[in-house]
């Protein structure tokens, strides 16, 4: 796994928010959003390869 410094600034900020400020409800919502985005990206990559 890459060290956090190798990711874009937006990812670093999101991870910091999750670690420090997010409530339990927000964590569930963030998890769903990220999982959905990952699945969409995987599907797009499968179509192009």
Order of alpha helices (4+ residues) and beta strands (2+ residues): alpha-alpha
